[in-house]
Structure formats: structure tokens, C-alpha cells
């Protein structure tokens, strides 16, 4: 069997309801044709073979740019045997290293192609991808959902969701307090602070201490991801579990976060961490340090979600999978079949390969129109008052007595 072609499928995706998405401003406030709001894109990739077997994958990180990277890597794959996944990953990684450290663009391209190769191998052998990753530890994967208001949280609780994450930094303590009061102590709560430019390490320590009484399962991305020494400061000063890793790629990018034990939960992105080949290795590194895995998927499409289900089925240190339960209405029509959430779990697929494909005609209805934006609005409260037009990368919170207070 030989690879004969690689094709990409890029689509513009609507933003979730802001009350049901764990951030202050979603994916930008712009409105585009087709009544699409926001600048989120999904990029799917298909690998074709001379025996008629195809594989599907998904790339995240900067989809419009990654599409070019995938096309650049295509020449390295044509004529190769798709079953040699590790060798092909190494070949592609070596080919791009001359461009500098592998960031989300390079790793995002590797991810989609690697995912498609696993899909092909499973189909050829007639087994699900989880079987190739070591077999099942579990046949369903617990999920957590997004809620920024008590009303959204109670709606999810009524549907059987037992873990919820809010987001943004405009009013974190009062937001968490309101959610805890609404859902009670039987629901696990988390907050995503989204990294820069919102908090210095000193601010993050103050905030973490203020959140201690609410017994959060974790605080996600309290500071910029490259500030590893800052994570140590927070860890030493506050008694709240930390989570991070969605902006990092490959075992090399996540190594220090794991080996220095700076987090309790590691969150590699299933669409840009480097593929299932890397995700399995990251999980093993984390397991050796008693760190749990909770893959990021807050901006991802449904193909990457399928890949995450296979991974989570096969690793012992799977905590749960992030899911935007009330996402853009077109999500369910993008793939066939669409996974069904039941009582806070997603059932692991058992079809050969990943067990999913895209509806190419539906994807084609939503051509990409934009893919970057300032991620919040002027009145969201994320930036310090009077600094919205600066869009700086690092800030110190002002009016701290009000900002960090519970009332």
C-alpha cells in the first residue's frame, strides 16, 4: 500500500453561545457571510492510498496557515507506505526543524497527518485505533462542559454533566462563587484563565488563594505558558491544583511542564500536540509523574474529538475530556456519525480506524473568511480598564481589592 494524495478541507465555524463557553469573548466578535460569528476555523485532512483506503485527520493551532504546511509536507508522503507511522512522523519532524522550534503550525500539520495514518492502519487491520494504542482501559470517557452562568451550569447538571469549567478573568472569584452556590458540592468546578496577557505570577497567586475555599478541581493556564518559573511560584504559594499545556506541542515542548511537576493535569491539544503518536508518549511521561491527562478541545472540531476518545480509552491516567456541549449547531452535521453525550460520558467508538468521516459537501458550504482576532471585547473586563487599545501581552491587575474579592 502506498500513499497517493493528501487533500485539505478548511471551513469557517460559528462561535458557541458566550454564556456557554469558558472565556470572556469567544472567537472574536466579527460577523461574516452565512450568518457566521467569530473567527474559528476547522481544518481536516485526508490521506489517500492506492488501495482505496483513506484516512481522516484534523489540524489545529492556526488552521489557515497550517493548510499550507500540510501541502508542503505532502511531497514527503507520496509513495510512502502509510503503516510506518513512527518513521513518517520522524521524517516530517526532521524536514521542518530547519524552520526553527516546532510551534503549533508545524505540530498542527503533523497532527492531522499522523491522525489520518492511524485511521488508515486501523481500517486496514479491521480494528479501532484504541486497539492499536494498547487496548481499552475503559469503554466510555467522562467529559466536562463549559458554563459561565448559573443557568448554563444548572442546564448541564440536569443533563448528567458532573464537571464544569468557567472561563475568563473579568470577575473570576465572584463567577466561581456563583457557580458553586448554584450547583452545590457534588459537581467538580474548574476555571480557565487563558494565560497572557491577563495576570502576572503574583496576581495569579493572589487569585489562586482567593479561590481555595471553592475547592476547584484545577485552575487552568493562570499565567503565560512560557513562564515555567512562574508556575513554580504559584505552586509553592497556593493550594489549588494547576492545569496547562494546550499551547505546547510534542514531548519536547511539554517535557519541562511534566518533569518539573508544575501541574497536576496536563492538557495537550488533540489537534496540535503532534498527533496520536505524540499524545500517547505525553500520557506516558505524565503517568510517570502521577499527572493526569485532560486533552484540550475547546476550539477543536469533531474529528479531533474522535481521536481523543481513542486515546482516552487506552491510557490509564485519563481524567476526562473537554467538550463544548452547546457548540455551534453545524458541528453535528460536519461529521458522520456524531458522538452522543449520555450522562456525562461519550461512548468510545468501536468501528475500524477512528470510526468517523466528514461530510465534504457540508464543509464546503462554509469557506474560511478569517482566522485571527483580538480574543475579547472592550467591555469584557479582561484587560485592565483603559488598556484595551494597547492589547499588551503582560499586565498587572489594578483595583486589586475589588478584583480579587468575593463580593
Backbone torsions as a table, in degrees:
resi	resn	phi	psi	omega
1	UNK	NA	135.2	-179.5
2	UNK	-130.1	148.1	174.6
3	UNK	-76.4	130.7	-177.8
4	UNK	-111.4	-23.8	-175.9
5	UNK	-163.5	158.8	173.6
6	UNK	-136.4	128.0	179.3
7	UNK	-126.5	149.9	179.2
8	UNK	-115.8	152.9	-178.5
9	UNK	-137.8	104.7	-175.3
10	UNK	-106.6	133.1	180.0
11	UNK	-137.0	149.8	174.6
12	UNK	-89.7	132.9	-170.5
13	UNK	-121.2	139.2	177.5
14	UNK	-69.7	152.1	179.6
15	UNK	-81.1	149.3	174.6
16	UNK	-68.5	166.5	173.5
17	UNK	-58.6	125.9	-177.2
18	UNK	-60.9	-25.2	177.3
19	UNK	-75.6	-14.2	-176.7
20	UNK	-118.9	22.2	177.9
21	UNK	-133.4	132.5	-169.1
22	UNK	-79.5	66.5	174.2
23	UNK	-159.2	169.6	178.5
24	UNK	-81.4	-27.1	-171.7
25	UNK	-142.2	6.6	175.8
26	UNK	65.1	-139.7	-172.9
27	UNK	-108.9	45.6	-179.1
28	UNK	89.4	155.9	-175.1
29	UNK	-101.5	1.4	-178.1
30	UNK	-66.0	148.1	176.9
31	UNK	-116.4	134.1	-172.9
32	UNK	-124.4	178.5	-179.9
33	UNK	-61.0	156.6	-176.9
34	UNK	76.0	15.1	179.7
35	UNK	59.5	34.0	179.4
36	UNK	-94.4	128.2	176.3
37	UNK	-108.8	138.6	177.7
38	UNK	98.1	173.7	-173.7
39	UNK	-122.8	24.2	178.1
40	UNK	-75.7	136.6	174.5
41	UNK	-124.3	148.5	169.6
42	UNK	-115.7	134.8	178.3
43	UNK	-119.9	118.2	176.9
44	UNK	-107.8	151.7	-179.7
45	UNK	-134.1	140.9	176.4
46	UNK	-121.6	135.0	175.4
47	UNK	-109.1	127.9	-175.9
48	UNK	-108.5	150.0	179.8
49	UNK	-127.6	165.4	-178.9
50	UNK	-75.1	-5.2	176.7
51	UNK	-105.0	11.6	175.6
52	UNK	82.9	0.0	177.6
53	UNK	-87.3	130.9	178.5
54	UNK	-118.0	155.1	176.3
55	UNK	-124.6	144.5	-179.0
56	UNK	-112.8	142.4	175.8
57	UNK	-144.4	173.3	178.8
58	UNK	-137.9	139.7	-178.2
59	UNK	-117.8	134.8	176.7
60	UNK	-132.3	167.6	179.2
61	UNK	127.8	-49.8	172.4
62	UNK	-168.4	75.4	-165.1
63	UNK	-52.0	-41.4	-177.0
64	UNK	-65.6	-33.6	178.3
65	UNK	-79.4	-39.2	-179.0
66	UNK	-62.5	-31.3	178.2
67	UNK	-55.5	-41.5	176.9
68	UNK	-65.8	-40.4	179.1
69	UNK	-62.1	-40.8	178.2
70	UNK	-61.2	-44.4	179.7
71	UNK	-64.4	-31.7	178.3
72	UNK	-69.9	-34.9	179.9
73	UNK	-80.1	-16.4	-176.2
74	UNK	-53.2	-43.1	-176.5
75	UNK	-61.2	-26.5	179.6
76	UNK	-74.0	-19.6	-174.4
77	UNK	-100.1	-27.0	-177.9
78	UNK	-59.1	128.6	179.8
79	UNK	89.4	-7.8	179.9
80	UNK	-84.1	154.4	173.7
81	UNK	-81.1	119.4	-173.8
82	UNK	-69.6	-11.3	-176.9
83	UNK	-74.0	-18.6	-176.2
84	UNK	-89.8	68.5	-169.3
85	UNK	-64.0	-47.5	-178.0
86	UNK	-62.1	-43.4	-179.5
87	UNK	-64.0	-40.6	-179.8
88	UNK	-68.8	-36.0	176.0
89	UNK	-61.7	-46.7	-179.7
90	UNK	-63.1	-37.5	178.9
91	UNK	-63.0	-45.0	-179.8
92	UNK	-68.6	-40.9	179.7
93	UNK	-61.6	-43.8	179.3
94	UNK	-64.3	-35.3	-178.4
95	UNK	-67.4	-31.8	-175.7
96	UNK	-96.4	-7.9	-173.1
97	UNK	-66.4	-23.6	178.9
98	UNK	-66.8	-13.8	178.8
99	UNK	-87.2	-0.7	-179.9
100	UNK	117.8	-171.2	179.2
101	UNK	-61.7	140.8	-176.1
102	UNK	-74.8	109.2	176.6
103	UNK	-96.7	-160.3	-174.7
104	UNK	-69.4	-24.0	177.9
105	UNK	-69.6	-53.6	179.2
106	UNK	-63.0	-45.7	-179.2
107	UNK	-68.7	-32.7	177.2
108	UNK	-64.0	-40.5	176.8
109	UNK	-65.2	-45.3	176.7
110	UNK	-58.3	-38.3	-176.1
111	UNK	-62.0	-52.9	-177.3
112	UNK	-62.7	-41.0	179.9
113	UNK	-67.9	-43.5	177.9
114	UNK	-61.3	-43.4	179.4
115	UNK	-59.7	-42.5	179.5
116	UNK	-65.4	-35.9	178.0
117	UNK	-65.9	-40.5	175.2
118	UNK	-62.4	-39.3	178.3
119	UNK	-61.4	-45.0	178.2
120	UNK	-61.0	-46.8	-176.5
121	UNK	-62.1	-41.9	177.7
122	UNK	-63.0	-40.6	179.2
123	UNK	-65.6	-42.2	-179.2
124	UNK	-63.4	-41.1	-178.6
125	UNK	-85.4	-9.4	178.0
126	UNK	74.6	28.2	-178.3
127	UNK	-132.8	154.6	174.4
128	UNK	-66.6	156.3	179.8
129	UNK	-59.8	-35.7	-179.9
130	UNK	-58.9	-29.3	177.8
131	UNK	-66.5	-36.2	178.6
132	UNK	-73.0	-21.9	-178.4
133	UNK	-90.0	3.5	177.7
134	UNK	124.6	-1.3	-179.4
135	UNK	90.8	174.2	-173.9
136	UNK	-83.5	131.3	161.5
137	UNK	-89.6	-30.4	-178.8
138	UNK	-149.6	153.6	-179.8
139	UNK	-105.3	4.4	171.0
140	UNK	-148.8	151.5	-173.3
141	UNK	-118.5	126.7	177.5
142	UNK	-69.1	142.8	178.9
143	UNK	-118.2	160.6	164.5
144	UNK	-123.8	152.0	-173.9
145	UNK	-119.7	173.2	-177.3
146	UNK	-102.9	138.8	174.2
147	UNK	-155.9	128.3	179.3
148	UNK	-110.9	-1.3	178.2
149	UNK	-134.8	155.4	175.5
150	UNK	-57.8	-35.3	-179.9
151	UNK	-64.0	-44.9	178.1
152	UNK	-65.1	-39.1	179.9
153	UNK	-64.0	-43.3	-179.2
154	UNK	-67.8	-33.9	176.0
155	UNK	-62.7	-43.8	179.4
156	UNK	-68.7	-40.0	177.5
157	UNK	-59.8	-39.5	179.0
158	UNK	-65.5	-22.9	178.5
159	UNK	-92.3	8.0	175.1
160	UNK	95.1	3.4	178.6
161	UNK	-75.0	129.4	-174.9
162	UNK	-114.7	8.9	176.4
163	UNK	-145.7	130.8	-173.5
164	UNK	-133.6	145.2	176.8
165	UNK	-125.6	129.9	170.4
166	UNK	-101.5	175.9	-175.8
167	UNK	-155.1	172.3	-179.2
168	UNK	92.2	166.4	-177.2
169	UNK	-126.8	16.5	-178.0
170	UNK	-71.6	-31.2	-177.6
171	UNK	-160.0	59.5	-166.3
172	UNK	-65.7	-43.4	-175.3
173	UNK	-66.9	-47.4	-179.5
174	UNK	-67.1	-33.2	178.5
175	UNK	-64.8	-46.9	179.0
176	UNK	-63.9	-41.8	-179.9
177	UNK	-60.1	-42.2	-179.9
178	UNK	-65.7	-40.3	179.8
179	UNK	-68.4	-41.4	179.1
180	UNK	-62.8	-41.5	178.5
181	UNK	-63.3	-37.0	-176.7
182	UNK	-72.8	-43.8	-171.1
183	UNK	-98.1	-12.3	178.8
184	UNK	81.7	-169.6	-173.1
185	UNK	-90.6	-6.0	-177.2
186	UNK	-85.1	-6.8	-179.2
187	UNK	-105.8	132.3	173.9
188	UNK	-77.7	130.5	178.9
189	UNK	-115.4	146.3	175.6
190	UNK	-139.2	163.1	173.2
191	UNK	-135.9	138.6	177.9
192	UNK	-105.9	117.7	-179.9
193	UNK	-95.8	-5.0	168.0
194	UNK	66.9	16.0	173.8
195	UNK	67.3	-143.4	-173.9
196	UNK	-68.5	160.9	-2.6
197	UNK	-96.6	23.6	-160.8
198	UNK	-76.2	-39.8	-169.2
199	UNK	-136.0	140.9	166.2
200	UNK	-81.5	164.6	176.0
201	UNK	-56.2	-39.0	178.9
202	UNK	-63.3	-42.5	176.3
203	UNK	-62.0	-42.9	-178.1
204	UNK	-64.2	-36.3	175.7
205	UNK	-63.1	-46.7	178.4
206	UNK	-58.3	-44.9	-179.4
207	UNK	-65.9	-43.4	179.9
208	UNK	-60.4	-40.9	178.2
209	UNK	-65.6	-38.8	178.8
210	UNK	-65.6	-26.9	-178.6
211	UNK	-89.9	-7.4	-177.7
212	UNK	-54.4	-41.7	-176.8
213	UNK	-62.7	-17.8	-175.9
214	UNK	-91.3	1.1	173.2
215	UNK	50.4	59.0	179.2
216	UNK	-72.2	148.0	175.3
217	UNK	-69.6	-35.9	169.9
218	UNK	-167.8	159.5	166.9
219	UNK	-105.4	125.8	-175.2
220	UNK	-100.0	135.8	175.0
221	UNK	44.9	60.4	-179.3
222	UNK	-69.3	-22.4	179.5
223	UNK	-142.3	179.4	-179.6
224	UNK	-58.9	139.7	-172.9
225	UNK	-65.4	-25.1	-178.6
226	UNK	-81.4	-7.9	-176.2
227	UNK	-91.4	71.3	-175.5
228	UNK	-67.7	-35.0	176.5
229	UNK	-63.9	-32.6	176.3
230	UNK	-65.2	-36.9	176.1
231	UNK	-61.3	-39.3	178.1
232	UNK	-63.3	-40.0	178.0
233	UNK	-60.1	-44.5	179.8
234	UNK	-65.0	-43.7	-176.8
235	UNK	-62.8	-37.7	-178.8
236	UNK	-76.4	-22.5	-171.8
237	UNK	-103.2	-19.5	-174.5
238	UNK	-131.0	152.6	-177.5
239	UNK	-108.5	63.4	176.9
240	UNK	-135.0	130.3	177.2
241	UNK	-60.0	145.4	-178.9
242	UNK	-116.0	150.9	177.3
243	UNK	-136.9	145.6	179.5
244	UNK	-169.5	174.3	172.9
245	UNK	123.8	-5.3	-174.0
246	UNK	-68.7	-25.2	-178.8
247	UNK	-94.3	-0.4	-179.7
248	UNK	-98.3	158.0	-176.4
249	UNK	-135.3	147.9	175.8
250	UNK	64.2	168.7	178.2
251	UNK	-64.2	-26.4	-179.0
252	UNK	-73.9	-37.0	179.4
253	UNK	-74.1	-30.9	-177.9
254	UNK	-97.1	-2.9	-173.1
255	UNK	-58.3	-50.7	-176.6
256	UNK	-64.5	-39.4	179.4
257	UNK	-57.7	-39.7	-178.1
258	UNK	-82.5	-50.9	-172.8
259	UNK	-69.6	-27.0	175.1
260	UNK	-87.1	0.4	177.1
261	UNK	51.7	51.5	-178.9
262	UNK	-86.4	-11.8	-179.7
263	UNK	-134.9	161.5	173.4
264	UNK	-97.6	-23.5	-179.2
265	UNK	-134.1	128.3	178.4
266	UNK	-104.9	140.8	-168.4
267	UNK	-128.4	57.1	176.8
268	UNK	-61.2	143.8	-178.7
269	UNK	-82.9	125.5	-175.9
270	UNK	-64.5	-17.1	-179.5
271	UNK	-100.6	-7.2	-176.2
272	UNK	-144.2	7.5	-177.4
273	UNK	-81.3	-11.0	-179.7
274	UNK	123.2	1.4	177.2
275	UNK	104.3	171.8	177.9
276	UNK	-61.9	-30.0	176.0
277	UNK	-57.2	-42.0	178.6
278	UNK	-80.8	-38.0	-177.6
279	UNK	-60.8	-39.9	178.3
280	UNK	-63.7	-39.8	178.8
281	UNK	-70.2	-39.7	177.4
282	UNK	-61.3	-41.9	178.5
283	UNK	-61.0	-40.3	179.8
284	UNK	-67.5	-41.8	175.8
285	UNK	-58.7	-44.7	-179.3
286	UNK	-65.0	-41.8	179.9
287	UNK	-57.7	-39.2	-179.1
288	UNK	-64.2	-18.8	179.4
289	UNK	-111.8	15.7	179.5
290	UNK	57.9	37.3	177.7
291	UNK	-106.4	136.0	-178.1
292	UNK	-88.3	159.2	178.1
293	UNK	-108.2	130.7	173.4
294	UNK	-141.4	82.7	-172.4
295	UNK	-54.9	139.5	175.2
296	UNK	-73.4	137.5	173.9
297	UNK	-151.8	23.7	-175.5
298	UNK	-65.2	-23.0	179.2
299	UNK	-115.9	4.2	-172.8
300	UNK	-86.2	161.5	174.6
301	UNK	-91.4	-177.5	-170.7
302	UNK	-76.2	-18.6	177.7
303	UNK	-70.8	-45.2	176.8
304	UNK	-61.6	-33.0	176.9
305	UNK	-62.6	-41.8	176.2
306	UNK	-60.5	-43.9	179.3
307	UNK	-61.3	-40.6	178.9
308	UNK	-63.7	-36.6	178.6
309	UNK	-62.4	-41.1	177.9
310	UNK	-64.5	-43.4	178.7
311	UNK	-62.9	-48.7	-176.2
312	UNK	-65.4	-27.0	176.8
313	UNK	-68.3	-26.4	-168.0
314	UNK	-105.9	-7.0	-177.4
315	UNK	-109.8	147.7	-177.9
316	UNK	-76.8	-28.8	-173.2
317	UNK	-98.6	37.5	176.6
318	UNK	-81.0	118.3	177.8
319	UNK	-83.4	-66.0	172.1
320	UNK	-169.5	174.9	-175.9
321	UNK	-113.2	131.8	175.5
322	UNK	-68.3	139.4	177.3
323	UNK	-148.7	131.8	171.8
324	UNK	-85.8	93.2	-171.7
325	UNK	-64.2	-31.1	179.1
326	UNK	-112.5	64.7	-177.1
327	UNK	-83.8	-178.7	174.2
328	UNK	-49.8	137.8	-173.4
329	UNK	-63.2	-22.7	-180.0
330	UNK	-77.9	-7.3	-178.1
331	UNK	-58.4	-44.8	-176.6
332	UNK	-66.3	-22.6	-178.4
333	UNK	-93.1	-7.1	-176.9
334	UNK	-76.0	-33.3	-176.7
335	UNK	-123.5	159.9	176.5
336	UNK	-132.4	121.9	-10.1
337	UNK	-82.0	171.8	176.7
338	UNK	-99.4	130.9	180.0
339	UNK	-65.8	144.7	-178.6
340	UNK	-107.5	130.2	177.7
341	UNK	-86.6	129.1	-179.0
342	UNK	-135.8	116.4	174.5
343	UNK	54.6	38.4	175.8
344	UNK	83.6	14.0	179.7
345	UNK	-133.7	156.4	165.9
346	UNK	-114.2	131.7	179.2
347	UNK	-75.1	139.7	-178.6
348	UNK	-74.6	131.8	-179.9
349	UNK	-63.6	150.3	177.6
350	UNK	-123.7	8.1	176.1
351	UNK	-77.3	158.3	178.2
352	UNK	-58.8	146.6	-177.7
353	UNK	71.0	-145.8	176.2
354	UNK	-76.5	-24.4	179.0
355	UNK	80.6	25.2	-176.6
356	UNK	-148.1	153.8	172.3
357	UNK	-145.7	162.3	178.7
358	UNK	-93.9	154.2	170.4
359	UNK	-87.9	97.6	-173.0
360	UNK	-61.4	-36.3	179.9
361	UNK	-65.9	-40.0	179.3
362	UNK	-68.1	-43.5	178.9
363	UNK	-58.7	-40.5	-177.2
364	UNK	-66.1	-18.9	179.7
365	UNK	-72.2	-12.1	-173.5
366	UNK	-128.0	71.0	-179.9
367	UNK	-64.4	148.9	-179.1
368	UNK	-63.7	136.6	179.9
369	UNK	-123.4	-23.4	177.5
370	UNK	-166.3	155.7	-176.2
371	UNK	-148.4	10.0	174.5
372	UNK	-138.2	151.6	177.5
373	UNK	-168.1	159.4	166.2
374	UNK	-70.7	125.5	-164.2
375	UNK	-80.5	7.9	176.6
376	UNK	-144.0	169.8	178.8
377	UNK	-101.9	165.3	-176.0
378	UNK	-58.4	-39.0	-174.7
379	UNK	-93.8	12.5	-177.6
380	UNK	-73.9	-25.3	-179.1
381	UNK	89.2	1.6	-179.3
382	UNK	-70.1	-47.1	176.7
383	UNK	-80.4	150.8	172.9
384	UNK	-58.2	142.5	-177.4
385	UNK	-53.1	130.2	178.3
386	UNK	88.5	1.5	-176.6
387	UNK	-115.8	7.8	-175.5
388	UNK	-57.2	-41.8	-177.5
389	UNK	-71.6	-14.2	177.9
390	UNK	-78.5	-37.3	-178.1
391	UNK	50.1	47.7	-177.3
392	UNK	-75.1	159.4	-176.6
393	UNK	-85.1	-28.1	-178.6
394	UNK	-129.5	134.8	177.6
395	UNK	-139.6	159.5	166.1
396	UNK	-110.3	135.4	179.2
397	UNK	-70.7	135.0	173.0
398	UNK	-99.0	170.9	-178.1
399	UNK	50.2	52.5	-171.5
400	UNK	-65.4	-33.3	-179.8
401	UNK	-59.8	-38.0	178.6
402	UNK	-78.5	-42.8	-172.8
403	UNK	-64.9	-43.3	-174.5
404	UNK	-93.2	1.7	-178.3
405	UNK	-81.2	158.6	-177.8
406	UNK	-83.4	-8.4	-175.4
407	UNK	-123.6	NA	NA
